[in-house]
Amino acid sequence: MDKNTLRKKVRNQLSKLTKGQYEQKSKKIAETLFELAEWKQAKWIGITISIFPEVNTYPIIEKAWELGKGVAAVKCVPKTKGLEFYQIRDFSQIGKGFYGLYEPIVEQTVKIDTKDIDLLIVPGVAFTTEGKRLGVGGGYYDRLLPTFSGTTVALAFCEQLLDDLPMDSHDQYIQKIIGEGITYHCV
């Protein structure tokens, strides 16, 4: 199955989640993440602002703030097909940006160097327990990850975990996949 067909199939599965299922599954994944040593030790967390049906990252961001961690929210830079990170201290510092994604408002935030991020939560449409990742198709994270030195994790509902995914030479693996009550140590 090609990547676009897989994306449609997984998104269709996720669209069937009820609000209650979505919230319960997201909570279980967040609780699993909070048990990770890398989460506990991280001073800076790199993260996306989720949009349904992605795993809900709002409670994760709130927990990071509560624990005194720095939260570096991602911003897409279409001109370079790159990613930048900005510290957010409040949800009022985000707005709709590229592709309708919620991103930090640059004028209200401070840019954070990726080398300062200890734990990067990488989004994706689908994953394998070996760390293969199927993104949305822009290659933004695949360009960032080869130079990233911290720990990479992905948050995945069971509907997003597949037996295998097609990988191109530029596709990057994720180090850990955080599922519903389980952590997969990949690479």
C-alpha positions as semicolon CSV with decimal commas, in nm:
position;residue;x (nm);y (nm);z (nm)
1;M;0,000;0,000;0,000
2;D;0,141;0,344;-0,087
3;K;0,188;0,624;0,168
4;N;-0,112;0,832;0,063
5;T;-0,346;0,533;0,077
6;L;-0,213;0,445;0,424
7;R;-0,264;0,804;0,543
8;K;-0,627;0,799;0,427
9;K;-0,688;0,459;0,587
10;V;-0,547;0,561;0,927
11;R;-0,721;0,901;0,927
12;N;-1,049;0,724;0,846
13;Q;-0,998;0,491;1,145
14;L;-0,919;0,786;1,374
15;S;-1,226;0,979;1,257
16;K;-1,442;0,701;1,403
17;L;-1,324;0,770;1,760
18;T;-1,592;0,917;1,985
19;K;-1,503;1,223;2,193
20;G;-1,497;1,002;2,504
21;Q;-1,269;0,741;2,343
22;Y;-1,039;1,015;2,213
23;E;-1,009;1,179;2,556
24;Q;-0,961;0,849;2,742
25;K;-0,697;0,721;2,498
26;S;-0,513;1,057;2,498
27;K;-0,510;1,059;2,879
28;K;-0,365;0,706;2,891
29;I;-0,090;0,802;2,644
30;A;-0,005;1,118;2,842
31;E;0,017;0,917;3,165
32;T;0,252;0,670;2,993
33;L;0,468;0,958;2,867
34;F;0,490;1,107;3,218
35;E;0,647;0,782;3,344
36;L;0,937;0,802;3,095
37;A;1,276;0,886;3,245
38;E;1,341;1,115;2,947
39;W;1,024;1,311;3,029
40;K;1,117;1,341;3,396
41;Q;1,472;1,458;3,315
42;A;1,385;1,694;3,028
43;K;1,423;2,066;3,088
44;W;1,283;2,152;2,742
45;I;1,005;1,972;2,555
46;G;0,955;2,025;2,180
47;I;0,592;1,968;2,086
48;T;0,314;2,038;1,838
49;I;-0,021;2,188;1,933
50;S;-0,259;1,903;1,850
51;I;-0,565;1,914;1,631
52;F;-0,822;1,632;1,652
53;P;-0,772;1,342;1,581
54;E;-0,405;1,371;1,687
55;V;-0,326;1,264;2,043
56;N;-0,429;1,558;2,261
57;T;-0,111;1,751;2,355
58;Y;-0,281;2,027;2,559
59;P;-0,271;1,830;2,890
60;I;0,093;1,738;2,817
61;I;0,183;2,105;2,770
62;E;-0,004;2,197;3,089
63;K;0,181;1,924;3,284
64;A;0,517;2,051;3,149
65;W;0,433;2,403;3,269
66;E;0,321;2,267;3,607
67;L;0,658;2,089;3,643
68;G;0,856;2,401;3,542
69;K;0,969;2,260;3,207
70;G;1,019;2,483;2,906
71;V;0,769;2,422;2,627
72;A;0,897;2,482;2,274
73;A;0,608;2,473;2,029
74;V;0,682;2,401;1,664
75;K;0,630;2,644;1,377
76;C;0,656;2,542;1,011
77;V;0,865;2,757;0,779
78;P;0,723;2,680;0,432
79;K;0,989;2,881;0,246
80;T;1,268;2,650;0,370
81;K;1,046;2,349;0,452
82;G;1,203;2,370;0,795
83;L;1,083;2,385;1,155
84;E;1,144;2,646;1,422
85;F;1,056;2,627;1,790
86;Y;0,929;2,904;2,016
87;Q;0,870;2,902;2,391
88;I;0,506;2,928;2,487
89;R;0,404;3,005;2,845
90;D;0,031;3,030;2,778
91;F;-0,217;2,908;2,516
92;S;-0,294;3,272;2,428
93;Q;0,048;3,272;2,254
94;I;-0,070;3,038;1,978
95;G;-0,276;3,102;1,666
96;K;-0,372;2,940;1,336
97;G;-0,076;2,919;1,104
98;F;0,053;2,706;0,818
99;Y;-0,207;2,454;0,688
100;G;-0,445;2,562;0,965
101;L;-0,213;2,424;1,233
102;Y;-0,190;2,593;1,570
103;E;0,153;2,751;1,601
104;P;0,329;2,995;1,832
105;I;0,279;3,364;1,757
106;V;0,636;3,472;1,680
107;E;0,587;3,829;1,805
108;Q;0,478;3,702;2,148
109;T;0,733;3,425;2,198
110;V;1,108;3,360;2,214
111;K;1,282;3,135;1,960
112;I;1,443;2,823;2,110
113;D;1,742;2,649;1,951
114;T;1,670;2,283;1,876
115;K;1,996;2,184;2,049
116;D;1,836;2,301;2,377
117;I;1,538;2,066;2,338
118;D;1,584;1,749;2,541
119;L;1,269;1,563;2,438
120;L;1,102;1,610;2,100
121;I;0,749;1,480;2,058
122;V;0,726;1,406;1,685
123;P;0,383;1,394;1,521
124;G;0,281;1,146;1,257
125;V;-0,011;0,970;1,095
126;A;0,111;0,614;1,156
127;F;0,400;0,428;1,319
128;T;0,543;0,083;1,371
129;T;0,675;-0,049;1,701
130;E;1,022;-0,049;1,539
131;G;1,010;0,332;1,509
132;K;0,907;0,374;1,147
133;R;0,701;0,691;1,098
134;L;0,456;0,803;0,833
135;G;0,421;1,182;0,850
136;V;0,178;1,407;0,669
137;G;0,400;1,417;0,362
138;G;0,593;1,744;0,378
139;G;0,922;1,598;0,504
140;Y;0,966;1,873;0,766
141;Y;1,060;1,640;1,051
142;D;1,266;1,416;0,821
143;R;1,485;1,721;0,751
144;L;1,514;1,814;1,121
145;L;1,573;1,475;1,284
146;P;1,918;1,390;1,139
147;T;2,063;1,690;1,324
148;F;1,857;1,655;1,642
149;S;2,057;1,525;1,939
150;G;1,786;1,480;2,204
151;T;1,537;1,198;2,247
152;T;1,254;1,156;1,996
153;V;0,918;1,010;2,091
154;A;0,588;0,979;1,911
155;L;0,242;0,955;2,067
156;A;0,022;0,694;1,901
157;F;-0,327;0,557;1,942
158;C;-0,349;0,182;1,875
159;E;-0,523;0,270;1,545
160;Q;-0,198;0,439;1,435
161;L;0,027;0,138;1,500
162;L;0,076;-0,070;1,187
163;D;0,278;-0,385;1,119
164;D;0,490;-0,213;0,856
165;L;0,527;0,115;0,667
166;P;0,697;0,199;0,338
167;M;1,018;0,393;0,404
168;D;1,220;0,608;0,168
169;S;1,592;0,674;0,216
170;H;1,526;1,017;0,373
171;D;1,260;0,889;0,620
172;Q;1,370;0,906;0,983
173;Y;1,299;0,663;1,265
174;I;1,163;0,759;1,608
175;Q;1,343;0,636;1,921
176;K;1,032;0,560;2,130
177;I;0,664;0,521;2,055
178;I;0,430;0,599;2,345
179;G;0,109;0,403;2,314
180;E;-0,193;0,351;2,535
181;G;-0,020;0,223;2,849
182;I;0,288;0,090;2,668
183;T;0,623;0,229;2,552
184;Y;0,801;0,081;2,252
185;H;1,180;0,129;2,261
186;C;1,274;0,142;1,894
187;V;1,625;0,258;1,800
